[in-house]
């Protein structure tokens, strides 16, 4: 019998979350544009609720005092061009 409260099993990303992570996992950053709208490279892609949901999942982190998000190490693993070798490098 499976435990329904097992936190290790996460639901898949929504289509909007997947679109956002496609950008952020490749090094782009997301910023609040107007109100609750969030932009990447000048295009509105989602709202603050989407970014907060991705942040709770550990895929993005807030980088500055003003709302600005970038992918975490786990979030970068969602990149189509992800290479695990990159995470093994020690950047100094």
FENFEN-V587446 format. One record per pair of residues at least 12 apart in sequence whose ideal C-beta (glycine too) atoms are under 6 Angstrom apart, sorted by the first residue. I is the first residue (numbers start at 1). GAP is how many residues later the second one is. If there is no record, write none. Layout:
((I;GAP) (I;GAP))
//
This chain:
((16;30) (16;34) (17;37) (20;25) (20;26) (21;57) (23;17) (24;47) (24;51) (25;46) (25;50) (25;51) (25;53) (25;54) (26;53) (28;12) (29;39) (29;41) (30;39) (31;37) (32;35) (36;12) (38;13) (51;18) (58;16) (59;15) (59;16) (60;15))
//
